[in-house]
Amino acid sequence: MNKKYVLREFFELCPDGICKDYLTEAEKLKIKQNGAVYLTGIIQTAENLNGNGRIYPRRTLEREISNYGKLVSERRSVGELDHPDDSVVNLKNVSHLIAETWWESNNVYGKIEVLPTPSGEILKSLIMSGVTLGISSRGLGSVKEVGGKTYVEDDYQLICFDIVQEPSTRNAFLNLREHKDLYNNSTGEPNNVLEIIDDILFTNGDIKF
């Protein structure tokens, strides 16, 4: 039996600070009324050499994304702020939830909902402060070398998707929002935060961060 390792992969969400508008009208209403925060973008990819030098077979990843879909439908698809060193999701560190996944070509896309938990509030504050973050999948499995390439084996099990600060690979960062002035330049008084969020999120039909 091959030894299993915790496998982590990193992907960029919202390239250039702009997320495509995959949100429903109900989700947009939650953003306007409650200040909810959503992110969308590629969260995994199949059949391509990723930044960590591994290739995930489409069949294996399809199976795991399908299995993960049950957690998504039951709103149990939570992830942590930062990467733990084990294969267990610690609820006290949960900051977000994967609300939806879908395939486009060999890429897996995800819609991420930031939760009103202690870690979620930290994540939201980091987003609103313009901190650059990364998205990372966490799974358990073994790998094999074939023709000089590293393939993830069929025993791979997807665990969750985490938000991290410093991905180990180049360009695997989340540029979540553009800077917006929170204060009125003429009076020095704070601007209406919901108006700022609305201005950030709905520019030219795209969701912006």
N, C-alpha and C positions, 0 to 999 in steps of 0.2 A: 504494500500500500504506500502510495506517495505521501510525503509529508505535506500537510496543509499549512498555508500561511494566510495572514490577514493581508489582502490585496487592496490597495488604495489607488484610485485613478482620479485625475484632476481635469476639470473642464471649465471653459470660460462661459459665463452667462452675460447677456446684455452687452455684446461687443460695442465698443466706443460709447458705453454708457446708455445705450438705447435698447430696451426690450421690445420685441415685437408684440403687438396687441393681440394676445390670445385670451383675454379676459372676457367673461360673460358680463351682461348688464348688471346682474346681481352683485358680482364681485366689484365692478366699478362703483356701484352704489355704496358698498362697504368701505371702499377707499375714500369716497367723498364724505360720508357721514361719520365713519368711525376711525379714519386714519389708518385703515388696514394696508399692509404692504405685501405685494406679490412680486415674484421674479419668474422669468421664463427663459428657457434656452436648452442647449444640448447638455445632457447629464451623463450619457454613456455613448459609446460607439462600437460597432462590430466590424470585423473583417479588415480593420485598418490598424497599422502600427501606431499605438498611442504614445504620449509623451514619456511614459515610463518604460517604453520599449516592449510592451506586451500587445498581443493580438487576441481579441475575444471572438471565438467562432459565433456566427449569427445564430445557429441552432441553440447553443448554450445560453446566449444572452436573451434570446426570445423566450426561452423557458423560464428564466429567472425574472424577467420583466413581467411575464404573465403571472407567475406566482406572487410577485410583489403587488400586482394589481388587486389581489384580495385585501391586502393591508390598506391600499389606497381607498378602496370602496368602503372599508370599515373605519376609515380615518385613524388608522394605527401606523401609518407610514411616516413616523417621526424621525428626525435626525438631530444631531447634537451640534452645539457651538464648540468647535475645536475637535480634534481627533483623539479619542482615547486609545489606549494601547491594547485593548481587548476586542472581542467580537460581540460584546453585550451592549445594547443601547441603554444608557442610564437615564431614566426619566427625569431625574433632578437637573440634568443638563440639556434637556430638549429645548430647542429654540424655534423649530419650524416643522412643517408637515408638507409632504409631497401630495398635492391635491389632484394631480392628473399626470399621466404619462402617455406618450404616443410615439409612433415611429414615423420618420421621414427619411427614406432611403435606408442607409445603414446607421443612422443616428437616432438615438433615443432622446426625445425632448421631455422636459418636465415643467410643471407649474408648481412653484414653491410658495406656500403661505407662511408668513412669519406669525408665530403664535404669541399671545399675551402672557407668556411665562417669564420668570426672572431672566433666563438666558435669552428668550425672545425679545424682551425689552432692551437688553444689552445689544443684541443684533440690530434691532431697529434704530437705536441711537447711533451705532456705528455707521449704518447705512445713511442716516440723515446727516451725519458728520462728514460724509464723503470718503470713509475709509475703504481702501481697496481690499476685497475679500475673494476667496476662491470656493468653488463647489467641488466636493470630492465624494466618490462612491466608496463604500467599504464592503468588502466581501471576504469570504473564506474559501480557499481552494488551493490547488497545486498547479504547477506549470511544467512544461516540457519544451526542450529545444529541438526544433526541426529545421534543418537547412539553415542554421545560423539565426533563426528567429524564435522568439519565446511565445509559446501559445498557452493560453489558460485552458486547463483541462475540463472535462465534462463534470467533474465533482464540484465545480464552483457553485457557491451559494451567496447570493446577494443579501446583504444585511440592511444597509440603509445608505442615505446620502447626507453628508455632513457639510457644514460651513466652516471654512478654515481661513487662517490669515496668510500663511506662507507656504503655498504649494512647493513641492520639491522640483517642479519642472517649469521651464520658461514659458511665459505668456499664459499661464493657467490661473488667471485672476478674474475677479468680478469687479468691473468698474460700475458700481451700482447706481450712481446718480451724479448729475452735474451739480456744481456748487450753485446755490441760490442764496441771496442775501436775506437773512432772517430779520433784518432791521430796516426800517424806513430811513433812507439816506438823508431825508430832509429834516425829520423830527427826532431820529434816534430811537423811536418807539418800535417795539416788536411788531412785525407784520403778522397778519392772520395766518397761522400755520396751515390750516386747511386750504386756504387760497394758494399758498406756496406749493403744497403737495399737489393740488389740482393743476397748477401751472407746470409742475415738473412732469406729472404723469401723462397729461393729455396735450402733447405738442405735435402737430402734423400727423395726428392719428396713431402715433406710436406711444408706448409706455416708456417713460424716460426715468432713469435713475442716475 
